[in-house]
Amino acid sequence: MVRLATLSGVEDPLRFTPEYNFGAGGQARLLAETTPDYSDAGIVWQQDVYSFARGLADSRQVRRVVELGCGAGQKFVRLFRDASAALFQVDHCDQRERPSDPEAFAAVTFYQANFEDYPDLEMLEERLASAETTLFILSDVIEHLHDPRPVLRFLRTLLKRNPNNRLVISTPDREQIDGRGANRVPDNRRHVRQWTLNEFGLSLMSAGFAVSQIGHVKANEYDDAYSTILAEIRCEEADYKAFLQRHGLPPQRSHLVITTEHSAALRTGGIGTYHARVSEVADEPPLVLMVGAHGLPDDWHRFVQAKGLLHVAAICGRPTAPCRDIAAIDFDEILRAVVQLVFLYDGMRLIEYQDYLGIGFRVAQAKRARLLPSRTTVLAYAHGSHFYLDHAADTPDPYRDQQVDLRERTSLELADVVWFPSEFLRDLYVNKQGLHLRAADIQAYPIRLGATSKRHAAFGPITTLVFYGKATPQKGYPEFCEAVLKLFSEAEYASLRPQISRIVLMGVENPDPRILALPGVKVEWGVWRWDIAYSMLESLAPHALVVLPYRADNHPLSIFEVVDAECQLLTFAAGGVPEVLPESLHDRLLCRPNADALARAMASAVRMDFFCRSELLKKTRYELRQRYLGVIESYKQHIRSLKQMVAPAPQKRGKVSIVVPNKDGPARYFRDLWRGIDASLYRPKEVIFVDDGSSPEGVATIEEAATPRASCNCSLIRKEVNSGLAMARNTGLEKVTSEYVCVHDNDNVLLNRYLDLACRILDENPDVAAVTSFEWYFQDGQEWDVRKPNAPGYRPSGADLAEGITENVFGDALAVYRTDVLKRLGGWDGTSGALWEDWQLFLRMAAQGYRILTIPQEMFMYRVRENSMLQTYSRFPGYLRVARALQPMPLADAIGVVRSAMKGKRLSALNHELRARVHHLEQTLRQQDSDSLLPEVSRLRAIESSTSWRATAPVRRVVAGLPPKARRAARLMAKAGWLGATLQFGRLYQGAMTRAGRLANRLGPGS
């Protein structure tokens, strides 16, 4: 009998996360024991749950019954053996107790799956794929899971396939089991967390399920207390659509884009414009997850929701405004948000992110570490990294933090697929930078131009030269200025000079004074919002030549803006630009990337007669439009194919051995160590203890710890004389015969999934030599088996040799390695007893081209001791040990390289600190002065457009070109009449306008 109850409270899908303990009160356990603690042969547990499930199966006439977490499995077979439905049992391993009647089990199909592993559950989903009415049973399983989201996502997906599908789920009631008001970790060490009935019901609703009924049943036939929560659950497509809408979340989508920019924001750049183009042409608009605060107002939360966008800060439940400083982005928070969205959007098949800033590097690590579904493709779209910017600037940035390069590289090399908009960029990354990508393809931006216009009859000769871009070397601004000066100074262009009466510098704040001094030419300049700039291009088009002398751009969207506005285009044959434009037009739209060639090309365009100019405009627009109609179709097809990628076949499992070096470790260390090993979901083949010269008391302790166990083989190697940690590890390594080896310090504790995940990663990635992970710290002597909010720990960035010279970005020594690689390298450096033998090993591995992968999740507990090596050993010998990782380079040179790298790191940190300070000052200026200075900017803009200001332009240009003494004389003339007054006003105005322009640019669009 079920004692039904009603629920009260509010569901919240953004709080069904580990940070909020998945809606459970009390605390969560970090390490759950995995050994079976009961048998179906004695007391039959959850008898009422299975009886309820059988009744539901009969009443709904289900065709299939699936038991998830079958354990011993007898009660399910006993109750359902005579059912007309097909029967299935699933667990992480087959521990079923076959009774005397084996035929009963022969009728049941068993599948193996880890309920916290997305790839396992995807394979299970394929096996169970059917529209037949199905009943799922998840009885007293969910409380054993650290993260129930993967299995609940799996169940939600299958429930939605048939509106008659149902889930019967049960779990112990915390207060009924552990006492009224219980808020500690569960007394049962196999349980991670426990809910009360109301908490559990709301949690299921927060996960997108509809609760048909919920109540209490007895835990077993001998228990009078109704201590088990039982619920009947359903989920239909219409209900889930309403669930997302109810919580202000966009509808179900199969494509997620992570970006720092979007065209729907108040201001954007090229990446944001790309996203706008995609939304115009895609089969299905993607979900957009924004990072940072670029282009967002102070009321960012309401703004992004109104625009149909998502934001990392909102998904992670952070109420404060997202960081304005892009360098302060929390990259781990991005992964948290993505994992939650993958859970909420079970149809997600594609995750895309930009390469710039490496915002997706944790996502890429998570995909390689099986923390995301294998059928969800991770796509890095290469818009242009900092290496690309260094190439365009013709010099590397000496002050950039190497972490930026590490993140960008990792986000590309670990992605499933990398897309390049141009062959130029792929060559730059692969051949010049030397990146090793898993898969790469060329996919230009999907841009749709409008149909051909018939405005050209109103066009005339070119009288205006327009520069469109930033005033930087990358955009060719110096070459443009030199080319213009050649047109106005060299004899061969003399006949053209009277025709050019106007120069417009779009994107330029401080124009070259030589351009301002050109006689008979009106010069305009400024920085405008995109929509205003586009309107200006349209108005200039009848008489303008727009020059984009970009020297190393990837796939400049400004080309399409110029052509769409029907302007005549001229650009450099450099970077990815020639790939954008139809080859048949190269001779008229492109020139060599230097000032002389640009001047000749500009002169040729100005001399062009009306018919040729009109035909060129029509042909440019038509051919570019036709070319990119094909690009759009290619983009759609590529996106479809990425969404249809299949999960890789499971690989043969490699065995792992554990090596534990020891010197006088106390017995409590070994008790904790064995708790971790015994609870591992993937058991080691053997544990090899190496005693390194312990005292007699220490020897007795290690001998007891190394006593043979039923769970795995144990052995002990004794060394009478202490040789140091590195040599002790090497001694154990010599005895290892399994494919993988885990080096386990005697004072740390493995968590449940580490060995399983690390070995699977090595199984699936032959190019990976070692797997590290995040870790949590705990103080020696304090409780460690409780999840604490914001607990301290170590989150290594991942393998990078340049960054790894200055700090250990690889991970802790408690890693899982390929045994043959370690032996090939000679193991750990035993020539010194100094610090950082693990750091140095990782450096040697990276220097020789071996890959080291980081699991971006805490996988073990690190004990902090007062007498640990890190606390007591001198650092200078460790510094020398790190330098030896660069051998066979001479040691003195290696020391110099390490010292130089450390100096660069300090300069980079100082630069970051200064940038943060400047950013803070700019924000203060924005908040304090914008209201008072914006009217002044508007007033000065009005003066600039006045008739008197334009009338005095020739006089100002003449005076600007005078030598210093003559200019001082002109200022004295200010007392003599209107000429002096005009000159003085001009000088004051120009200074004010310069200051106002700088402020307006800082304030951003709309200023």
Salt bridges, closest charged atoms under 4 A:
GLU11 OE2 - ARG246 NH2 2.70
GLU11 OE2 - HIS247 NE2 2.71
GLU19 OE2 - ARG336 NE 3.56
GLU19 OE2 - ARG787 NH2 3.82
GLU33 OE2 - ARG189 NH1 3.52
ASP37 OD1 - ARG190 NE 3.44
ASP40 OD1 - LYS75 NZ 3.38
ASP58 OD1 - ARG54 NE 3.07
ASP82 OD1 - ARG54 NH1 2.73
ASP94 OD1 - ARG96 NE 3.01
ASP94 OD2 - ARG98 NH2 3.18
ASP101 OD2 - ARG81 NH2 2.63
ASP117 OD2 - ARG370 NH2 2.65
ASP117 OD1 - ARG753 NH2 3.15
ASP117 OD2 - ARG760 NH1 3.60
ASP120 OD1 - ARG370 NH2 3.39
ASP120 OD1 - ARG760 NH1 2.78
GLU122 OE2 - ARG375 NE 3.76
GLU125 OE2 - ARG161 NH2 3.00
GLU125 OE2 - ARG375 NH2 3.22
GLU126 OE2 - ARG375 NH1 3.46
GLU132 OE2 - ARG63 NH2 3.93
GLU143 OE2 - HIS144 NE2 3.60
GLU143 OE2 - HIS191 NE2 3.94
ASP147 OD2 - ARG149 NH2 2.93
ASP173 OD2 - HIS216 NE2 2.82
GLU175 OE1 - ARG180 NH1 2.91
GLU199 OE1 - ARG174 NH1 2.78
GLU232 OE2 - ARG166 NE 3.23
ASP283 OD2 - ARG640 NE 2.75
GLU284 OE1 - LYS643 NZ 3.68
ASP298 OD1 - ARG324 NH2 3.08
ASP299 OD2 - ARG302 NE 3.76
ASP332 OD1 - ARG362 NE 2.71
ASP332 OD2 - ARG795 NH1 3.15
GLU333 OE1 - ARG318 NH2 2.84
ASP346 OD2 - ARG156 NE 2.89
ASP346 OD1 - LYS160 NZ 2.86
GLU352 OE1 - HIS255 NE2 2.91
ASP390 OD2 - ARG400 NH2 2.72
ASP401 OD1 - LYS905 NZ 3.52
ASP405 OD1 - ARG400 NE 2.86
GLU408 OE2 - HIS386 ND1 2.73
GLU413 OE1 - ARG409 NE 3.07
ASP416 OD2 - LYS367 NZ 2.54
ASP416 OD1 - ARG368 NH2 2.87
GLU423 OE1 - ARG426 NH2 2.79
ASP427 OD2 - LYS432 NZ 2.52
ASP441 OD2 - HIS638 NE2 3.12
GLU479 OE2 - ARG551 NH1 3.01
GLU482 OE2 - ARG514 NH2 2.93
GLU490 OE2 - LYS486 NZ 3.36
ASP512 OD2 - ARG514 NH2 2.86
GLU524 OE2 - ARG502 NE 2.66
GLU524 OE2 - LYS522 NZ 3.59
ASP531 OD1 - ARG529 NE 3.19
ASP553 OD2 - LYS475 NZ 2.61
ASP564 OD1 - ARG621 NH2 3.32
GLU566 OE2 - ARG455 NE 3.03
GLU566 OE1 - HIS456 NE2 3.31
ASP587 OD1 - ARG588 NE 3.72
ASP596 OD1 - LYS486 NZ 2.86
GLU615 OE2 - LYS618 NZ 3.92
GLU623 OE2 - LYS619 NZ 2.59
GLU633 OE2 - LYS636 NZ 3.88
ASP664 OD2 - LYS663 NZ 3.34
ASP672 OD2 - ARG863 NH2 2.99
ASP678 OD2 - ARG709 NH2 2.79
GLU720 OE2 - ARG718 NH2 3.59
ASP745 OD1 - ARG729 NH2 2.96
ASP747 OD2 - ARG865 NE 2.70
ASP756 OD1 - ARG653 NH2 3.33
ASP756 OD1 - ARG760 NE 3.37
ASP763 OD2 - ARG653 NE 3.05
GLU764 OE2 - ARG370 NH1 2.22
ASP767 OD2 - ARG851 NH1 3.72
ASP780 OD1 - ARG668 NH1 2.70
ASP780 OD1 - ARG863 NH1 3.17
GLU783 OE2 - ARG184 NH2 2.98
ASP785 OD2 - ARG29 NE 3.02
ASP785 OD2 - ARG675 NH2 3.04
ASP800 OD1 - ARG409 NH1 3.67
GLU803 OE2 - LYS905 NZ 2.42
GLU807 OE2 - LYS905 NZ 3.24
ASP820 OD2 - ARG824 NH2 3.38
ASP829 OD2 - ARG881 NE 3.93
ASP829 OD2 - ARG884 NE 3.30
GLU837 OE2 - ARG729 NH1 2.95
GLU837 OE1 - ARG881 NH1 3.96
GLU858 OE2 - ARG795 NH2 3.20
GLU936 OE2 - ARG939 NH2 2.60
GLU944 OE1 - ARG941 NH1 3.98
